[in-house]
């Protein structure tokens, strides 16, 4: 009987030790606070989306009308991943040429402390791909 008691005490401890012997689990980078302002277009749009770190959001149109909502877990994960793209930091410091488009949408995107400005014009050279992808995901998730 003594042998069974010893195995009952030692075996779970050994198994638990094996489970924690691997690499420590890493927490995903939290989603930063994101603000997207879209202006321009033929109708003179001025929309603001304020996205909190917990996934709650407020969208305000040019008339001041507000809509509120919360992102789903998969939307938070998608936006978090796009916001963590290292190209965002590069695009935030890049200078852009004047746009070739008339009546295009202009965007001001703030991701944490990084600020980016761009025009959504397919004929402009060197579009900020990461910022465009993040902006589109924010617009889709909050519409």
C-alpha positions, 0 to 999 in steps of 0.5 A: 500500500505504501508504494501506491501512496508514493506513486499517487503523490509523485506521479502528478508532481512529475507530470505537472513539472513536465507540463511547465518545463516548456517555453513560457506562454506569451501574452499577445500584444494588447490592442492599442487605442485606435482612432480613424478619421475619414474625410473628403469624397464627393459628398464631403464626408467627415467620419471618426471612429474611436476604438478602445483597447477593450474593443468598444467603439464609437463612430461619429459622422459629420452631423455629430450622430454617434453609433456605439458597438463592441468588436467580436473576439475575432475582430479584436484579434484581426485588428490587433494583428494588423496594428502590430504589423511592423510596417505601421511604424515605417509608414508612420515616418514616411513622407507621401507624394500629393495624391493624384485623385480628386474627391478621394477619401483622406484618412488620419489613423492613430495607432497608439502613439503613431499617427499616419495620414494617407489618401485611398487612391489606387493610382498613387505611388507607394500606398501605405499597405499596412495602414490601408489594411488596418483602416479597412478592417476598422471600417468593416468591423464598425459598420 
